[in-house]
Amino acid sequence: MVDRSSRLPRRGFLRAGLVSGAAAIAPVVIPGSALGLDGAVPPSERVVLGGIGIGGRGTYDLGCFLEQKDVQFAAVCDIKENRRVAVKKIADDRYGTQDCAMYRDFRELLDRNDIDAVLIATGPNWHSTAAMAAARAGKDMYCEKPCTKNIAQSLILKDTIRRTGRVFQAGTQRRNLPHFAFACELARTGRLGKMKRVYAHPAGMQAMTSGWLPAEPAPDRDVVDWDMYLGPAAWRPFNPKLLDGFNFEKGGGLVGGGVLEWGSHCVDLCQWAVKDCDPPVEYDAPKDGQLVARYADGVELIFREKDWIPLGSCPVRFEGEDGWVEAGDSGKLVLSSPALLAGRSVEEIDGYPATFHVRDFLDCVKTRGQPKGNADAACNAHIACHAANIALFLNRTVRYDNQKQEFVNDTEANRLRSEALREPWRM
């Protein structure tokens, strides 16, 4: 038997339904930024970014990323406490929040499922190791250069990016500057005729092995994590001078010098001019301030210090049978003939801003396309630099086999293809 005294009268039922319905359709305030209004990008279209090793160059890169409306910077990792705090403030001030997270160990940042991509701007000692860890963690990456410390790292990095299917952009931002792109287009499309020589500026041709500095008391790990700073490099005692400036090594092995630092830009552009083909197969000992390398088809890659047209830093020159072009960071071109312009005007952008390169990377993160400074291109350019550096260090000609990925009948040169890495940082 039903207890009717507990039943809701019909009018009461309708009244209750109207009240609950009104509550269900009560307006909810949604911020315009979540809907993409007023020029904001909705969360579904944003690239959530983390930063690893954000010092001087990294702070500049971060500024380029923060200019992009579809970027949300969520976390910073650095072995220095003062840098972590400084970058967090930049991000929090930008967004008006306190949400930017700080990490000392980059693996904690990579464990976050909400981060899509990372900016890697550590010292060169860490670039390839951090990039491969990021790829294996499912992150896309913008990685500053030089991207690798030796030939073996270059090959492993390229293979890792291919296998993981991640988007990799080396910080070779000149690939996305109009006048450099036009100069390379002239070479690639045959406008200069059959290519004969491409020239790169090494900004100092010297190779050496790194040494130790006197031991000094190490700071607290939370202030500066010295062990993490060394990372895969051979251990050495703490010295604050190793924390500042552009130090290639931070461990044992062959130091790259200008051949690798400027080469990661200038040789990269030369590689682009010759259609990103395999690296040269022969590298002569330096003579009279220049080092000559040769591609399999006979085109010469010439590292030279002087005799440049004054067009700014990072100059390159491409010579074919029918003409030549030279370019530098001034944004200007010098051509063997005005006819090479074919009525076109080339935008002059002084300096070497990374904004266009960052935009190229973000677009490829969304489309899954290949950016201009992809891992394959970076690998070939870096191998050319490392091989030239080995010829410079040994002061003799070396020959490189691109199929076997080793030097031909040269035990001494092949020892310099790689170096031991500290645990747990083996690749």
Buried (B, 14 or more C-beta within 10 A) or exposed (E): EEEEEEEEEEEEEEEEEEEEEEEEEEEEEEEEBEEBEEEBBEEEEBBBBBBBBBBEBBBEBBBBBBEBEBBBBBBBBBBBBEBBEBBBEBBBEBEEEEEBBBBBEBEEBBEBEEBBBBBBBBBBBBBBBBBBBBBEBEBBBBBBBBBBBBBBBBBBBBBBBEEBEBBBBBBBBBBBBBBBBBBBBBBBEEBBEEBBBBBBBBBEBBBEEBEEEEEEEBBEEEEBBBEBBBBBBBEBEBBEEBBEEEBBBBBBBBBBBBBBBBBBBBBBBBBBBBEBEBBBBBBBEBEEEBBBBBBEEEBBBBBBBEEBBEBBBBBBBBBBEEBBBBBBBBBBBBBBEEEBBEEEEBEEBEEBBBBBBBBBBBBBBEEEEBBBBBBEBBBBBBBBBBBBBBBBBBEBBBBBEBEEEBBEEBEEBBEBBBBEBBEEBEB
